[in-house]
Each structure stands twice: as structure tokens, then as C-alpha cells.
Amino acid sequence: MPEDSSPAKTSAEESLLSQPNSDAQGQLTAAVDELLDQLQGKFENVSKEMFGKLDDMTRRLDELEAALSAAKNDASATPPQ
């Protein structure tokens, strides 16, 4: 009958072994969540910087277009000598 006690022992051993395994899974899950949060924060920062630079470039292009239009109007308004 020693064989009958070994399956019970195996179940107890499995439950003991699963506890550290679940702790490791919990730590891994926490680490992955933290990494994803960090990546999301970095992505948001990069996105903000890109949109800021695009807005700045748009403003500068608008200013350049206005300056070119003004220069063209000045050149056509001035009579040739």
C-alpha cells in the first residue's frame, strides 16, 4: 500500500511547486506590465515631440509662404526703372 500514499504525496508536492511558480508568474506579469507602462510613456513623449515639431514646421512654412507672397507683390508693384 505504499503506492497509495505516493499519489497523495505527488499532489502535495505539485501544490508546493506551483506556489513558487505562481509567484514567478506574478513577478513576470508585474515586470511586463511595468515595461509596457514605460513603453507607453515613452511613446506618448515621442508623439508629443513629433506633433510639436510638425506644428513648428507648419508655422515656419506658413511664414515663409507669406514672406514669398509679400516679396512677389513688392516686386510686381515696383515699376521697373
C-alpha positions as CSV (number, residue, x, y, z in Angstrom):
1,M,0.0,0.0,0.0
2,P,2.9,2.4,-0.1
3,E,1.8,3.1,-3.7
4,D,-1.4,4.7,-2.5
5,S,0.5,7.3,-0.4
6,S,2.7,8.3,-3.3
7,P,0.0,9.9,-5.5
8,A,-1.2,12.0,-2.5
9,K,2.4,13.0,-1.9
10,T,2.8,13.9,-5.5
11,S,-0.3,16.1,-5.3
12,A,1.1,17.9,-2.3
13,E,4.4,18.3,-3.9
14,E,2.7,19.7,-7.0
15,S,0.8,22.3,-5.0
16,L,4.0,23.3,-3.2
17,L,5.9,23.5,-6.5
18,S,3.0,25.6,-8.1
19,Q,3.3,28.3,-5.4
20,P,6.8,29.4,-6.4
21,N,5.7,29.0,-10.0
22,S,2.7,31.3,-9.5
23,D,4.9,33.8,-7.6
24,A,7.3,33.8,-10.6
25,Q,4.4,34.2,-12.9
26,G,3.1,37.1,-10.8
27,Q,6.6,38.7,-10.9
28,L,6.8,38.2,-14.6
29,T,3.4,39.7,-15.1
30,A,4.3,42.7,-13.0
31,A,7.6,43.2,-14.8
32,V,5.8,43.0,-18.2
33,D,3.1,45.5,-17.1
34,E,5.8,47.9,-15.8
35,L,7.7,47.6,-19.1
36,L,4.5,48.2,-21.1
37,D,3.8,51.3,-19.0
38,Q,7.3,52.6,-19.6
39,L,7.0,52.0,-23.3
40,Q,3.6,53.7,-23.4
41,G,5.0,56.7,-21.6
42,K,8.0,56.9,-24.0
43,F,5.7,56.6,-27.0
44,E,3.5,59.4,-25.7
45,N,6.5,61.6,-25.2
46,V,7.8,60.9,-28.7
47,S,4.4,61.5,-30.2
48,K,4.1,64.9,-28.4
49,E,7.6,65.9,-29.6
50,M,6.8,64.9,-33.2
51,F,3.5,66.8,-33.2
52,G,5.2,69.8,-31.7
53,K,7.9,69.7,-34.3
54,L,5.3,69.3,-37.1
55,D,3.3,72.3,-35.7
56,D,6.5,74.3,-35.7
57,M,7.4,73.3,-39.2
58,T,3.8,74.2,-40.4
59,R,4.1,77.6,-38.7
60,R,7.5,78.2,-40.3
61,L,6.3,77.2,-43.8
62,D,3.3,79.5,-43.4
63,E,5.6,82.4,-42.5
64,L,7.9,81.5,-45.5
65,E,4.9,81.4,-47.8
66,A,3.7,84.8,-46.5
67,A,7.2,86.3,-47.0
68,L,7.4,84.9,-50.5
69,S,4.0,86.3,-51.4
70,A,4.9,89.7,-49.9
71,A,8.2,89.7,-51.9
72,K,6.4,88.8,-55.1
73,N,3.8,91.5,-54.5
74,D,6.5,94.1,-53.8
75,A,8.4,93.1,-56.9
76,S,5.3,93.4,-59.1
77,A,4.2,96.7,-57.5
78,T,7.6,98.3,-58.0
79,P,7.8,99.8,-61.6
80,P,10.9,98.8,-63.4
81,Q,13.5,101.6,-64.0
